[in-house]
Amino acid sequence: MSQPIQTAKTYVFGHQKPDTDSICAALAYTAYKKAVGDENIVACRLGPVNKETQFVLDTFDVEAPQLIKSVKPQVSDINFNNSAMVTEDASVYKTMALIIDNPGRSLPVVDADQKLIGIVSLPDIMHAYTDSFTEDFLKRAETPYQNIIDLLEARVVGDNGAAVITGNLYDNSQLAKDAMLRPEDIILTTANDGALRQAFTFGSRTIIVSDTPAGTTPPIPRNYDGLVILTHKRPFQVIRLLSQGIPIKRYINRDAVEFFMLSETLEDVKSNMVSSSHSRFPVVDENGRVIATITKSSLIDFGRKRVILVDHNERTQSIAGLDDAEIAEVIDHHRIAEIATAAPLYMRVEPVGCTCTIITKMFNEKELLIPKAIAGLLLSAIISDTLLFNSPTCTDQDRAAAQQLGAIAGVNVKEYGRKMLIAGSNLSDMSVQQIIGADRKIFTMGDYKVAVSQINTGDYKALFEHLQALLDQMQANCEADDTDLAILMVTDIVLGGSELLVAGKHRELAHEAFGIEDEDISQFFPGMFSRKKQVVPPLMNAAALL
């Protein structure tokens, strides 16, 4: 499963349909960057690990990089500046103040674990002001005592043993002298000596005393077993604030609540916001906890994901959303394509047989020790990309790097290389689509779109038992992704060359590039090992001529 990713890190990854160089370069370059002080960096991959690469990872006991599918801006990339939320016991007064002080007309309501339970909006709260204020309104609303204590800016003396109001509210001045109230009832009185003395005779265990000067405590009978709430506010202020102290739980919208996950793309969020009647939306994490709220204006202030491309530099071979990311570096050994960036970047592209040769040189240039496991990854990539030094792309730099890395990794380069290539060439349990798609790259060549796949095998002849099925699948792929020509290179280092299988509506490109006749479905080319040097350039020349 692909994982949601965060803006703070730098993500290093190779191309789609990753081969051994793509995976190992991502892991090794991440190790290099950490060695030079960049700790906030992570190796990634854009697709599944093939059998050859898995053999390498198992041999050197290294975990595969994290799988990611896109670097499109996500909700997690937004620079959150609004985390206002309330619980269902929050007072109408507090909630109204938060709504007014924050953009939008609503707030998320959360439980004790900060998990989303609903939304409360300005129109919802307005119902609180139209409800009838009878003597039992605080009880009906299940109002917490703390709400009214906070609103009245009160001091308290004593305790009534209750957290929530369960009685009626009475004004002392309206009670008969011999009235008897229930213990749970509340009396509102003033700090006037006569009124206060009378309030203690009615049997209530809660008394609110208004007009109490700050820092003073009126006389309270020693035998009074209850709660006295002292506030400096006037009686009319107390009544008004009590009406706003009721909790919002009765006014919460708990149905069809609209919210966004951290992993959702801003593209999807924007689309949903346009069709919504709300203006503020909660953002929740994978556990359902609210971490912020966003509005339409939030979509303007976000951070682009920072990425480093290894073993490729073409958008068609890279990750979805690359145009929305910040490309910080490119480390590659392929031709430079159409890639463009909004800001300067570090780019190192060299005409060697493997990206990992370049990374090995970078370790050496900084005089950094290469860990044994990383040396094994670097060596494996060089062996894979140069087909154990048989490819015409192989240079003296690749061979020198391989010898250095073999010594560090503690392996015999030739012996290990043969084992590795054989491990990756068992095609018996692969479908035709897996064979074609394991290392398939799409190139734009003038007006043509060309797919070139390559598969290495030690069982060359067995592959031709499925020849027609392979050609049919290649043709289907061309039609599915509007590709003009598809070529499959079946490379065998024992036979010393590659068979080219050809499909698509513009086979004349293959005829012009390699002399493959229209009636031929494949042809063997001795000494052909490199897609980059021996297949792509002739095709590009052919595309320019036709």
Secondary structure, 3 states (H helix, E strand, C coil): CCCCCCCCCEEEECCCCCCHHHHHHHHHHHHHHHHCCCCCEEEEECCCCCHHHHHHHHHCCCCCCEECCECCCEHHHECCCCCCCEECCCEHHHHHHHHHHCCCCEEEEECCCCEEEEEEEHHHHHHHHHCCCCCCHHHHCCCEHHHHHHHCCCEEEECCCCCECCCCEEEHHHCCCCCCCCCCCEEEEECCHHHHHHHCCCCCCEEEEECCCCCCCCCCCCCCCCEEEECCCCHHHHHHHHHCCCEHHHHCECCCCCCEECCCEHHHHHHHHHCCCCCCEEEECCCCEEEEEECHHHHHCECCCEEEEECCCCHHHCCECHHHCEEEEEEECCCCCCCCCCCCCEEEECCCCCHHHHHHHHHHHCCCCCCHHHHHHHHHHHHHHHCCCCCCCCCHHHHHHHHHHHHHHCCCHHHHHHHHHHHCCCCCCCCHHHHHHCCEEEEEECCEEEEEEEEECCCHHHHHHHHHHHHHHHHHHHHHCCCCEEEEEEEECCCCEEEEEEECCCCHHHHHHHCCCCCCCEEEEECCCCHHHHHHHHHHHHHHHC
